[in-house]
Amino acid sequence: MSIQYHVGDLPAHVDLGPVVAIDSETMGLSLVRDRLCVIQLSAGDGNAHVVHFPDGTYDAPNLKRLLADPGVVKLFHFARFDLAMIAKYLGIRCEPVWCTKVASKLVRTNTDRHGLKDLCRELLGVDLSKQQQTSDWGAPVLNDDQLAYAASDVLYLHQLKARLEHLLDREGRRALVEACFRFLPDRAALDLAGWDEQDVFTH
């Protein structure tokens, strides 16, 4: 495994293929208060790229080009939050998207454990460490432990996608989950517009 650390943008020569795993690290979980600090990416080949925005500057044309590319599937775990952060700070609407958390909730109805750590353990036999989850992602330079943590959040998403696709096909829910994925960018837009706590589809 290799981890490439980039400040401010993804290098232009990086090709992450037709399906790229993506995650973000922020100063907290509030879309209003907390800023985007890191975007990490992987092609599913065991390697990761970590793009750091230490000073809150988001002029990242190469990264933005990748995120906006309609020919690249953007693969997330809990895409709703990442999509909102990317839209707010990078000005990009990511499409098409695939979310392992949504897929798990639709097909693994035998459990209420849909976190990334749970999925990796139960579907892949991998035990992820979450020790750095609440560290300072706005620090001027990320340390090795932070980089390893950031990488771990994207290294297994392709494998999880394959396992979940098998379950979705087995249970006949592929069309339903794909409809949910198409709606996710709009769900993120609702969150940013102030409807993050309200289900607009209820009575």
N, CA and C of each residue as an Amber inpcrd file, in Angstrom:
protein
   609
   0.8390000  -1.1910000   0.0000000   0.0000000   0.0000000   0.0000000
   0.8780000   1.2460000   0.0000000   0.4830000   2.2320000  -0.8010000
   1.1580000   3.5260000  -0.7620000   0.1190000   4.6230000  -0.5310000
   0.5450000   5.6490000   0.1830000  -0.3050000   6.8040000   0.4430000
   0.4090000   8.0320000  -0.0920000  -0.2020000   8.7130000  -1.0470000
   0.3550000   9.9250000  -1.6150000  -0.3270000  11.1340000  -0.9710000
   0.4800000  12.0300000  -0.4190000  -0.0390000  13.1960000   0.2980000
   0.1350000  14.4310000  -0.5770000  -0.9890000  15.1110000  -0.8650000
  -0.9680000  16.2890000  -1.7290000  -1.6070000  17.4670000  -0.9860000
  -1.0210000  18.6250000  -1.1170000  -1.5680000  19.8270000  -0.4990000
  -2.2150000  20.6960000  -1.5770000  -3.5170000  20.9200000  -1.4430000
  -4.2070000  21.8660000  -2.3120000  -4.8770000  21.3080000  -3.5420000
  -4.3550000  20.2160000  -4.1060000  -4.9620000  19.6590000  -5.3210000
  -4.4010000  18.2740000  -5.5950000  -5.1100000  17.5370000  -6.4330000
  -4.6550000  16.2470000  -6.9340000  -3.7570000  16.4980000  -8.1400000
  -2.6210000  15.8410000  -8.2610000  -1.7810000  16.0510000  -9.4440000
  -2.5250000  15.7070000 -10.7370000  -2.2280000  16.4110000 -11.7860000
  -2.9490000  16.2540000 -13.0510000  -2.7810000  14.8720000 -13.6590000
  -1.6550000  14.2230000 -13.3990000  -1.3780000  12.9410000 -14.0570000
  -2.0660000  11.7500000 -13.3930000  -2.7010000  11.9370000 -12.2550000
  -3.2930000  10.8180000 -11.5170000  -4.5620000  10.3340000 -12.2200000
  -4.6000000   9.0520000 -12.5560000  -5.7710000   8.4220000 -13.1700000
  -6.3110000   7.3790000 -12.2030000  -7.5170000   7.6010000 -11.7040000
  -8.0950000   6.7070000 -10.7010000  -9.1660000   5.7860000 -11.2690000
  -9.2930000   5.7540000 -12.6020000 -10.1790000   4.7790000 -13.2290000
 -11.6370000   5.1710000 -13.2320000 -12.5020000   4.2470000 -13.6740000
 -13.9260000   4.5600000 -13.8450000 -14.7400000   4.5970000 -12.5580000
 -14.2110000   4.0110000 -11.4800000 -14.8880000   4.0410000 -10.1760000
 -13.8610000   4.4670000  -9.1400000 -14.0770000   5.6190000  -8.5290000
 -13.1130000   6.1290000  -7.5470000 -13.7660000   6.2390000  -6.1770000
 -13.1260000   5.6280000  -5.1910000 -13.6020000   5.7150000  -3.8130000
 -13.1890000   7.0530000  -3.2290000 -14.1080000   7.7190000  -2.5480000
 -13.8740000   9.0720000  -2.0340000 -14.4210000   9.1880000  -0.6130000
 -13.7000000   9.9210000   0.2100000 -14.1870000  10.2570000   1.5470000
 -13.6770000  11.6580000   1.8840000 -14.2150000  12.2450000   2.9250000
 -13.7600000  13.5660000   3.3540000 -13.5250000  13.5730000   4.8470000
 -12.6390000  14.4570000   5.2690000 -12.4330000  14.7300000   6.6900000
 -12.6930000  16.2200000   6.9020000 -13.3750000  16.5410000   7.9840000
 -13.7880000  17.9150000   8.2510000 -13.4670000  18.2770000   9.6990000
 -13.6770000  19.5270000  10.0530000 -13.4440000  19.9620000  11.4250000
 -14.5470000  19.5000000  12.3720000 -15.6190000  18.9590000  11.8400000
 -16.7320000  18.4630000  12.6350000 -17.8440000  18.0190000  11.7080000
 -19.0230000  17.7840000  12.2510000 -20.1180000  17.2290000  11.4620000
 -21.2190000  18.2360000  11.1490000 -20.9530000  19.5260000  11.3710000
 -21.9330000  20.5570000  11.0550000 -21.6420000  21.1420000   9.6820000
 -22.6340000  21.1000000   8.7880000 -22.4660000  21.6820000   7.4600000
 -22.3890000  23.2030000   7.5300000 -22.9070000  23.7950000   8.5860000
 -22.8850000  25.2460000   8.7450000 -21.5730000  25.7140000   9.3590000
 -21.1100000  25.0160000  10.3700000 -19.9870000  25.4840000  11.1790000
 -18.6270000  24.9590000  10.7250000 -18.5710000  23.7100000  10.2870000
 -17.2920000  23.0110000  10.1390000 -16.8340000  22.9310000   8.6970000
 -15.5630000  23.2170000   8.4750000 -15.0550000  23.2780000   7.1120000
 -14.4370000  21.9610000   6.6440000 -14.3750000  21.8480000   5.3420000
 -13.7250000  20.7120000   4.6880000 -12.2120000  20.8370000   4.8370000
 -11.5480000  19.7470000   5.2260000 -10.0980000  19.7560000   5.4150000
  -9.3690000  18.8000000   4.4820000  -9.9730000  17.6550000   4.1840000
  -9.2850000  16.5950000   3.4390000 -10.2660000  15.8980000   2.5050000
  -9.7910000  15.5580000   1.3220000 -10.4830000  14.6130000   0.4340000
  -9.5030000  13.4830000   0.1620000  -9.9100000  12.2490000   0.4290000
  -9.0590000  11.1160000   0.1340000  -9.7090000  10.2660000  -0.9530000
  -8.8720000   9.6620000  -1.8050000  -9.3660000   8.9480000  -2.9750000
  -8.5700000   7.6640000  -3.1940000  -9.2270000   6.6640000  -3.7990000
  -8.5440000   5.4260000  -4.1550000  -9.2000000   4.8150000  -5.3800000
  -8.3690000   4.1810000  -6.2070000  -8.8680000   3.4600000  -7.3780000
  -9.2600000   2.0340000  -7.0320000  -9.1010000   1.6470000  -5.7650000
  -9.4040000   0.2740000  -5.3720000  -8.2370000  -0.6590000  -5.5700000
  -7.0540000  -0.0940000  -5.7720000  -5.8500000  -0.8860000  -6.0200000
  -4.9520000  -1.0080000  -4.8000000  -5.4660000  -0.6240000  -3.6320000
  -4.6690000  -0.6880000  -2.4190000  -3.8700000   0.5580000  -2.1390000
  -3.9790000   1.5560000  -3.0080000  -3.2610000   2.8120000  -2.8320000
  -4.2480000   3.9560000  -2.6350000  -3.7800000   5.0200000  -1.9810000
  -4.6640000   6.1470000  -1.6870000  -3.9500000   7.4670000  -1.9480000
  -4.7490000   8.4560000  -2.3250000  -4.2910000   9.8300000  -2.4780000
  -5.0410000  10.6780000  -1.4600000  -4.3030000  11.4560000  -0.6740000
  -4.8970000  12.3040000   0.3540000  -4.6270000  13.7570000  -0.0200000
  -5.7000000  14.4980000  -0.3060000  -5.5860000  15.9080000  -0.6800000
  -5.9770000  16.7480000   0.5330000  -5.0500000  17.5760000   0.9870000
  -5.2170000  18.3330000   2.2190000  -5.4020000  19.8200000   1.9090000
  -6.3680000  20.4350000   2.5750000  -6.6210000  21.8770000   2.4330000
  -6.3610000  22.5510000   3.7770000  -5.1020000  22.7230000   4.1730000
  -4.8120000  23.2000000   5.5290000  -5.2140000  24.6440000   5.7850000
  -5.2430000  25.4640000   4.7490000  -5.5310000  26.8870000   4.9630000
  -6.9140000  27.2980000   4.4870000  -7.7660000  26.3100000   4.1520000
  -9.1240000  26.6370000   3.7330000  -9.2250000  27.1940000   2.3300000
  -8.2020000  26.9650000   1.4990000  -8.2320000  27.3880000   0.0980000
  -8.5790000  26.1810000  -0.7630000  -9.5590000  26.3440000  -1.6530000
 -10.0930000  25.1980000  -2.3950000  -9.9660000  25.3700000  -3.9060000
  -8.8970000  25.9860000  -4.3480000  -8.6290000  26.1230000  -5.7780000
  -7.9260000  24.8550000  -6.2420000  -8.7280000  23.8500000  -6.5980000
  -8.1980000  22.5170000  -6.9110000  -8.7690000  22.0430000  -8.2540000
  -8.2890000  22.5910000  -9.3620000  -8.9030000  22.2820000 -10.6580000
  -8.8420000  20.8060000 -11.0530000  -7.7700000  20.1200000 -10.7260000
  -7.6620000  18.7080000 -11.1020000  -8.6460000  17.8470000 -10.3180000
  -8.7350000  18.0980000  -9.0250000  -9.6860000  17.3680000  -8.1910000
 -11.1130000  17.6820000  -8.6090000 -11.4080000  18.9430000  -8.8610000
 -12.7540000  19.3340000  -9.2690000 -13.1370000  18.6920000 -10.5950000
 -12.1890000  18.6080000 -11.5030000 -12.4590000  17.9780000 -12.8040000
 -12.8460000  16.5120000 -12.6240000 -12.1400000  15.8180000 -11.7550000
 -12.4510000  14.4170000 -11.4880000 -13.8190000  14.2700000 -10.8390000
 -14.0960000  15.0880000  -9.8330000 -15.3630000  14.9720000  -9.1030000
 -16.5680000  15.3070000  -9.9790000 -16.3710000  16.1710000 -10.9680000
 -17.4740000  16.5830000 -11.8390000 -17.6200000  15.6940000 -13.0720000
 -16.6950000  14.7780000 -13.2860000 -16.6920000  13.9440000 -14.4940000
 -17.8780000  12.9760000 -14.4830000 -18.8320000  13.0950000 -15.4240000
 -19.9880000  12.1900000 -15.4310000 -19.6290000  10.7660000 -15.8270000
 -18.4250000  10.5680000 -16.3310000 -17.9850000   9.2310000 -16.7190000
 -17.3120000   8.4640000 -15.5950000 -17.1760000   9.0900000 -14.4420000
 -16.5430000   8.4520000 -13.2920000 -17.5740000   8.2670000 -12.1850000
 -17.7340000   7.0380000 -11.7180000 -18.6130000   6.7710000 -10.5820000
 -17.8750000   7.1420000  -9.3050000 -18.4940000   7.9940000  -8.4930000
 -17.9240000   8.4100000  -7.2250000 -18.5020000   7.5320000  -6.1170000
 -17.6360000   6.7560000  -5.4830000 -18.0270000   5.7300000  -4.5170000
 -17.7430000   6.2210000  -3.0970000 -18.7910000   6.2810000  -2.2700000
 -18.6810000   6.8120000  -0.9170000 -19.2310000   5.8290000   0.1120000
 -18.9250000   6.0940000   1.3760000 -19.6790000   5.5450000   2.4890000
 -20.3010000   6.7370000   3.2070000 -21.6120000   6.7720000   3.2810000
 -22.3950000   7.9310000   3.7390000 -22.1470000   9.1190000   2.8160000
 -22.5400000   8.9300000   1.5630000 -22.3330000   9.9430000   0.5250000
 -23.0350000  11.2560000   0.8500000 -24.1430000  11.1970000   1.5420000
 -24.9510000  12.3960000   1.8020000 -24.1100000  13.5250000   2.4040000
 -23.2990000  13.2180000   3.3980000 -22.4820000  14.2430000   4.0560000
 -21.3460000  14.7090000   3.1450000 -20.6440000  13.7550000   2.5380000
 -19.5150000  14.1140000   1.6660000 -19.9750000  14.9440000   0.4750000
 -21.0990000  14.5930000  -0.1180000 -21.6140000  15.3360000  -1.2630000
 -21.9380000  16.7800000  -0.8860000 -22.4950000  16.9660000   0.3100000
 -22.8220000  18.3210000   0.7580000 -21.5520000  19.1350000   0.9870000
 -20.5480000  18.5340000   1.6050000 -19.2860000  19.2390000   1.8400000
 -18.5920000  19.5920000   0.5200000 -18.6010000  18.6610000  -0.4180000
 -17.9750000  18.9020000  -1.7190000 -18.7120000  20.0020000  -2.4720000
 -20.0320000  19.9780000  -2.4060000 -20.8220000  21.0210000  -3.0700000
 -20.5590000  22.3840000  -2.4490000 -20.4850000  22.4420000  -1.1130000
 -20.3130000  23.7180000  -0.4180000 -18.9250000  24.3100000  -0.6380000
 -17.8830000  23.4940000  -0.5370000 -16.5280000  24.0320000  -0.5500000
 -15.8300000  23.9470000  -1.9030000 -16.2170000  22.9860000  -2.7400000
 -15.5850000  22.8670000  -4.0510000 -16.5090000  23.2860000  -5.1840000
 -17.7930000  23.4950000  -4.8590000 -18.7420000  23.9420000  -5.8770000
 -19.0750000  22.8940000  -6.9160000 -18.9710000  21.6240000  -6.5340000
 -19.1640000  20.5220000  -7.4800000 -20.3690000  19.6780000  -7.0690000
 -21.2110000  19.3800000  -8.0340000 -22.2820000  18.3960000  -7.8410000
 -21.7700000  17.0610000  -8.3830000 -21.5250000  16.1340000  -7.5130000
 -20.9720000  14.8310000  -7.9060000 -22.0690000  13.9090000  -8.4390000
 -21.8950000  13.4460000  -9.6410000 -22.7720000  12.4470000 -10.2470000
 -21.9700000  11.6810000 -11.2860000 -22.2300000  10.3880000 -11.4580000
 -23.0780000   9.5060000 -10.6350000 -22.3640000   9.1000000  -9.3450000
 -23.1560000   8.6630000  -8.3580000 -22.5910000   8.2710000  -7.0750000
 -23.0700000   6.8750000  -6.6840000 -22.3090000   6.2660000  -5.8000000
 -22.6440000   4.9560000  -5.2260000 -22.2990000   5.0370000  -3.7480000
 -23.2150000   4.6070000  -2.8720000 -23.0130000   4.7450000  -1.4290000
 -23.1470000   3.3940000  -0.7300000 -22.0860000   2.9520000  -0.0730000
 -22.1200000   1.6510000   0.5980000 -23.0480000   1.6650000   1.8140000
 -23.2180000   2.8180000   2.4460000 -24.1090000   2.8790000   3.6150000
 -25.5690000   2.7250000   3.1980000 -25.9770000   3.4320000   2.1550000
 -27.3520000   3.3000000   1.6550000 -27.6050000   1.8800000   1.1710000
 -26.6520000   1.3350000   0.4270000 -26.8090000  -0.0350000  -0.0760000
 -26.9540000  -1.0220000   1.0740000 -26.1390000  -0.8520000   2.1130000
 -26.2160000  -1.7500000   3.2630000 -27.5760000  -1.6600000   3.9480000
 -28.0810000  -0.4340000   4.1020000 -29.3780000  -0.2650000   4.7700000
 -30.5190000  -0.8940000   3.9710000 -30.3880000  -0.8920000   2.6590000
 -31.4590000  -1.4530000   1.8260000 -31.3910000  -2.9660000   1.7150000
 -30.2120000  -3.5490000   1.8930000 -30.1120000  -4.9850000   1.6390000
 -29.7400000  -5.8010000   2.8810000 -29.0890000  -5.1820000   3.8540000
 -28.7100000  -5.9100000   5.0700000 -29.7250000  -5.5990000   6.1720000
 -30.9600000  -5.9730000   5.9170000 -32.0550000  -5.6490000   6.8400000
 -32.0720000  -6.5700000   8.0600000 -31.1500000  -7.5010000   8.1140000
 -31.0130000  -8.3860000   9.2770000 -30.2130000  -7.7350000  10.4070000
 -29.7230000  -6.4960000  10.1820000 -28.8820000  -5.8430000  11.1760000
 -29.1010000  -4.3300000  11.1320000 -28.7440000  -3.6600000  12.2150000
 -28.7840000  -2.1980000  12.2220000 -27.3670000  -1.6290000  12.2380000
 -26.3930000  -2.4620000  11.9290000 -24.9870000  -2.0670000  11.9560000
 -24.5200000  -1.7800000  10.5280000 -24.5100000  -0.5070000  10.1770000
 -24.1830000  -0.1170000   8.8000000 -22.9970000   0.8510000   8.7140000
 -22.2590000   1.0120000   9.7950000 -21.0670000   1.8490000   9.7650000
 -19.9670000   1.2040000   8.9330000 -19.0060000   2.0000000   8.5070000
 -17.9170000   1.4660000   7.6880000 -17.1270000   0.4010000   8.4300000
 -16.8510000   0.6420000   9.6900000 -16.1260000  -0.3440000  10.5000000
 -16.8960000  -1.6630000  10.5690000 -18.2300000  -1.5650000  10.7430000
 -19.0690000  -2.7660000  10.8020000 -19.0510000  -3.5210000   9.4790000
 -19.2000000  -2.7880000   8.3730000 -19.2220000  -3.4290000   7.0630000
 -17.9030000  -4.1230000   6.7550000 -16.7980000  -3.4490000   7.0460000
 -15.4880000  -4.0430000   6.7710000 -15.2870000  -5.3170000   7.5920000
 -15.6990000  -5.2800000   8.8420000 -15.5360000  -6.4570000   9.6940000
 -16.4510000  -7.5990000   9.2600000 -17.7170000  -7.2900000   8.9920000
 -18.6940000  -8.3450000   8.7340000 -18.6460000  -8.8760000   7.3050000
 -18.3050000  -8.0270000   6.3360000 -18.2980000  -8.4720000   4.9400000
 -16.9140000  -8.8330000   4.4220000 -15.8710000  -8.2280000   5.0100000
 -14.5150000  -8.4450000   4.4940000 -13.5660000  -9.0680000   5.5080000
 -13.9610000  -9.1330000   6.7660000 -13.0720000  -9.6610000   7.7910000
 -11.9190000  -8.7260000   8.1120000 -12.1200000  -7.4140000   7.8880000
 -11.0910000  -6.4080000   8.1300000 -11.5100000  -5.5560000   9.3300000
 -10.6050000  -5.3670000  10.2750000 -10.8970000  -4.5680000  11.4590000
 -10.2550000  -3.1970000  11.3070000 -11.0640000  -2.1830000  11.0230000
 -10.5590000  -0.8210000  10.8470000 -10.3630000  -0.1380000  12.1900000
  -9.3020000   0.6490000  12.2860000  -9.1040000   1.4840000  13.4630000
  -9.7620000   2.8460000  13.2250000 -10.5120000   3.3240000  14.2150000
 -11.1480000   4.6370000  14.1330000 -10.5020000   5.6250000  15.1150000
  -9.2800000   5.3400000  15.5330000  -8.6240000   6.1250000  16.5660000
  -8.4060000   7.5850000  16.1740000  -8.1720000   7.8370000  14.8730000
  -7.8720000   9.1970000  14.4270000  -9.1030000   9.9700000  13.9390000
 -10.2830000   9.3760000  14.0880000 -11.4940000   9.9650000  13.5220000
 -11.7200000  11.4050000  13.9820000 -11.4210000  11.6910000  15.2430000
 -11.6960000  13.0220000  15.7880000 -10.4250000  13.8500000  15.9610000
  -9.3770000  13.5210000  15.2290000  -8.1510000  14.3060000  15.3380000
  -8.2990000  15.6390000  14.6010000  -7.2920000  16.4930000  14.6780000
  -7.3470000  17.8290000  14.0900000  -6.9730000  17.7710000  12.6140000
  -7.9940000  17.7150000  11.7610000  -7.7580000  17.6140000  10.3210000
  -7.4080000  18.9600000   9.6990000  -7.5330000  20.0320000  10.4630000
  -7.1570000  21.3440000   9.9690000  -5.7260000  21.7160000  10.3100000
  -4.9610000  20.7690000  10.8580000  -3.5660000  21.0320000  11.2130000
  -2.7670000  21.4210000   9.9680000  -1.6950000  22.1900000  10.1270000
  -0.8910000  22.6070000   8.9700000  -0.3300000  21.4400000   8.1630000
   0.0450000  20.3550000   8.8560000   0.5680000  19.1500000   8.1930000
  -0.0560000  17.9410000   8.8720000  -0.5010000  16.9740000   8.0760000
  -1.0680000  15.7530000   8.6390000   0.0500000  14.7890000   9.0130000
  -0.1140000  14.0860000  10.1330000   0.9020000  13.1150000  10.5500000
   0.6190000  11.7450000   9.9340000   1.5280000  10.8150000  10.1390000
   1.4280000   9.4920000   9.5140000   0.1790000   8.7400000   9.9660000
  -0.1880000   8.8790000  11.2340000  -1.3840000   8.1970000  11.7360000
  -2.6410000   8.7410000  11.0640000  -2.7030000  10.0480000  10.8750000
  -3.8520000  10.6520000  10.1900000  -3.9250000  10.1840000   8.7370000
  -2.7880000  10.1370000   8.0700000  -2.7700000   9.7020000   6.6720000
  -3.2190000   8.2480000   6.5490000  -2.7580000   7.3980000   7.4590000
  -3.1510000   5.9870000   7.4350000  -4.6430000   5.8400000   7.6830000
  -5.1730000   6.6330000   8.6090000  -6.6100000   6.5880000   8.8880000
  -7.4090000   7.0490000   7.6700000  -7.0080000   8.1760000   7.0860000
  -7.7110000   8.7010000   5.9180000  -7.7140000   7.6820000   4.7890000
  -6.5770000   7.0480000   4.5750000  -6.4790000   6.0430000   3.5120000
  -7.4040000   4.8590000   3.7790000  -7.4690000   4.4150000   5.0350000
  -8.2760000   3.2290000   5.3590000  -9.7450000   3.4410000   5.0530000
 -10.1990000   4.6910000   5.0640000 -11.6110000   4.9640000   4.7960000
 -11.9930000   4.7920000   3.3310000 -11.0110000   4.7180000   2.4370000
 -11.3340000   4.5320000   1.0120000 -10.7720000   3.2380000   0.4280000
  -9.8390000   2.5980000   1.1070000  -9.1570000   1.4340000   0.5280000
 -10.0620000   0.2280000   0.3260000 -11.1380000   0.1260000   1.0930000
 -11.9760000  -1.0770000   1.0500000 -13.3390000  -0.8650000   0.3940000
 -13.6080000   0.3400000  -0.0830000 -14.9440000   0.6310000  -0.6020000
 -15.2580000  -0.1570000  -1.8700000 -14.2690000  -0.3750000  -2.7380000
 -14.5310000  -1.1590000  -3.9580000 -14.9130000  -2.5990000  -3.6130000
 -14.2270000  -3.1710000  -2.6430000 -14.5570000  -4.5350000  -2.2190000
 -15.9440000  -4.5900000  -1.5970000 -16.2660000  -3.6050000  -0.7890000
 -17.6000000  -3.5590000  -0.1840000 -18.6720000  -3.3990000  -1.2540000
 -18.4220000  -2.5560000  -2.2390000 -19.3740000  -2.3720000  -3.3400000
 -19.6710000  -3.7000000  -4.0230000 -18.6430000  -4.4860000  -4.3020000
 -18.8350000  -5.7740000  -4.9720000 -19.6700000  -6.7280000  -4.1210000
 -19.3930000  -6.7860000  -2.8230000 -20.1620000  -7.6610000  -1.9430000
 -21.6110000  -7.2030000  -1.8340000 -21.8150000  -5.9010000  -1.7300000
 -23.1740000  -5.3700000  -1.6080000 -23.9580000  -5.5120000  -2.9030000
 -23.2970000  -5.3620000  -4.0410000 -23.9800000  -5.5710000  -5.3250000
 -24.4910000  -7.0000000  -5.4340000 -23.7030000  -7.9490000  -4.9790000
 -24.1500000  -9.3480000  -4.9900000 -25.4210000  -9.5140000  -4.1470000
 -25.4340000  -8.9140000  -2.9700000 -26.6010000  -9.0190000  -2.0960000
 -27.8090000  -8.2980000  -2.6890000 -27.5790000  -7.1370000  -3.2870000
 -28.6730000  -6.3870000  -3.9080000 -29.3030000  -7.1680000  -5.0470000
 -28.4810000  -7.8080000  -5.8600000 -29.0080000  -8.6220000  -6.9580000
 -29.7520000  -9.8420000  -6.4170000 -29.2020000 -10.4420000  -5.3850000
 -29.8450000 -11.6250000  -4.7910000 -31.2260000 -11.2990000  -4.2470000
 -31.3660000 -10.0990000  -3.6490000 -32.6340000  -9.7100000  -3.0380000
 -33.5250000  -8.8860000  -3.9680000 -33.0880000  -8.6560000  -5.2050000
 -33.9040000  -7.9390000  -6.1790000 -34.0820000  -6.4670000  -5.8820000
 -33.0700000  -5.8280000  -5.3050000 -33.1990000  -4.4250000  -4.9090000
 -32.2430000  -3.4870000  -5.6460000 -31.6670000  -3.9440000  -6.7420000
 -30.7000000  -3.1220000  -7.4720000 -31.3630000  -1.8480000  -8.0130000
 -32.5320000  -1.9550000  -8.6300000 -33.1930000  -0.7720000  -9.2020000
 -33.5460000   0.2350000  -8.1200000 -33.9920000  -0.2530000  -6.9670000
 -34.3730000   0.6370000  -5.8770000 -33.1640000   1.4040000  -5.3500000
 -32.0420000   0.7130000  -5.1520000 -30.8640000   1.3920000  -4.6170000
 -30.2970000   2.3870000  -5.6290000 -30.3800000   2.0680000  -6.9060000
 -29.8800000   2.9980000  -7.9230000 -30.7330000   4.2670000  -7.9740000
 -32.0380000   4.1340000  -7.7270000 -32.8980000   5.3100000  -7.6490000
 -32.5020000   6.1830000  -6.4530000 -32.1660000   5.5430000  -5.3450000
 -31.7020000   6.2910000  -4.1710000 -30.4010000   7.0260000  -4.4810000
 -29.4930000   6.3650000  -5.1950000 -28.2170000   6.9980000  -5.5400000
 -28.4250000   8.2280000  -6.4210000 -29.3740000   8.1450000  -7.3330000
 -29.6370000   9.3050000  -8.2080000 -30.1600000  10.4910000  -7.4020000
 -30.8650000  10.1990000  -6.3140000 -31.4430000  11.2670000  -5.4880000
 -30.4300000  11.8660000  -4.5120000 -29.3490000  11.1690000  -4.2250000
 -28.4210000  11.6150000  -3.1860000 -27.8770000  13.0340000  -3.3810000
 -27.4790000  13.4530000  -4.5820000 -27.0300000  14.8440000  -4.7170000
 -28.1080000  15.8560000  -4.3470000 -29.3690000  15.5260000  -4.6180000
 -30.4670000  16.4220000  -4.2400000 -30.7210000  16.3750000  -2.7320000
 -30.5350000  15.1960000  -2.1290000 -30.6540000  15.1030000  -0.6690000
 -29.5920000  15.9800000  -0.0100000 -28.3800000  15.9750000  -0.5590000
 -27.3120000  16.8350000  -0.0380000 -27.6570000  18.3080000  -0.2330000
 -28.2700000  18.6330000  -1.3670000 -28.6770000  20.0180000  -1.6160000
 -29.7490000  20.4520000  -0.6160000 -30.6660000  19.5750000  -0.2780000
 -31.6670000  19.8810000   0.7500000 -31.0000000  20.1350000   2.0950000
 -30.0000000  19.3350000   2.4250000 -29.2720000  19.5400000   3.6840000
 -28.6510000  20.9270000   3.7260000 -28.0060000  21.3130000   2.6370000
 -27.3500000  22.6200000   2.5920000 -28.3580000  23.7700000   2.6180000
 -29.5690000  23.5110000   2.1220000 -30.5940000  24.5500000   2.0820000
 -31.3810000  24.6630000   3.3800000 -31.0620000  23.7860000   4.3640000
 -31.7040000  23.9110000   5.6650000 -32.6870000  22.8260000   6.0200000
 -32.8760000  21.8500000   5.1410000 -33.8070000  20.7540000   5.4160000
 -33.0730000  19.4930000   5.8750000 -31.9730000  19.6690000   6.5870000
 -31.1830000  18.5180000   7.0210000 -31.8560000  17.7150000   8.1240000
 -32.7050000  18.3490000   8.9280000 -33.3590000  17.6510000  10.0410000
 -34.7940000  17.2460000   9.7230000 -35.2690000  17.5830000   8.5510000
 -36.6910000  17.3420000   8.2230000 -36.8190000  16.4070000   7.0380000
 -37.7110000  15.4220000   7.1660000 -38.0320000  14.5340000   6.0570000
 -39.2040000  15.1620000   5.2950000 -38.9460000  15.7190000   4.1430000
 -39.9890000  16.4330000   3.4060000 -41.0450000  15.5030000   2.8280000
 -40.8120000  14.1900000   2.9200000 -41.7750000  13.2380000   2.3750000
 -42.7900000  12.7630000   3.4110000 -42.6110000  13.1710000   4.6660000
 -43.5920000  12.7830000   5.6760000 -44.8270000  13.6620000   5.5720000
 -45.9080000  13.2500000   6.2270000 -47.1860000  13.9600000   6.1590000
 -47.0320000  15.3780000   6.7170000
